[in-house]
């Protein structure tokens, strides 16, 4: 009996540890960069709430992934010895972002935008902002942003050239997510669409309307094959649902027939 209190205490401690694990995991994500800048007023603290609304935050990319440094040590967080880079100059931003977005950097440098870098031309932050970076989409091509540097006409042509394929990609992503919720294995098709989406959005950075129109037709053809596969899966699901309904109806009719036969037999037996 004396051992029961000790066993109960151990059980309670184990429960507390298990309950606290999510909190500890959340705390571990709060790097010293976020802890320090999150409590700063003005410009020093502004990046943190902006980053929390970004696609980077959603994908687990934090301050040190871009700026380097040691995210676990307050004293070495901004040490060049630990790879701290700090804020890049305006002309350095494409190379800074291009460490991860290699293909985009290649297309950007070959574009009219990239060739105007250092002479008033736009760079990544101009269109995507710095810390509140949103998921890449066609919405980034809009009159408000594009007309900061030039008339919207050419940009509108670019938007029109990509709008159909962009809508097709979004529709396929929605369809595949729905099929996945139904328990179907959509990993391969989702991987194909994800890869096409990244390559297609990379194409935007060429800002070459004729190139985009030509390449868009190729993307649409490849994505059309995915669309056909999804349609085939839906047809198969529809057939399964139809035959399932038929089987249920047959089972119900069989049950009713059996019930009627049984009732008729009882009536005949009672009559005898």
Protein Blocks (a to p, Z undefined) as FASTA:
>chain_A
ZZmmmmmmmmmmmmmmmmmmmmmmmmmmmcfklmmmmmpghjllmmmmmmmmpmklmnop
afklmngpjfkbfklmmgfknopnbjadfklmmmmmmmmmmmlmmmmmmmmklmmgoilp
acfklmnommlcccddfklpcfklmmmmmcfklmmmmmmmmmmmmmmmmmmmmmmmmmmm
nopafklmmmmmmmmmmmmmmmmmnopaklmmmmmmmmmmmmmmmmmmmmmmmmmmmmmm
mmmmmmmmmmmmmmmmmmmmmmmmmmmmmmZZ
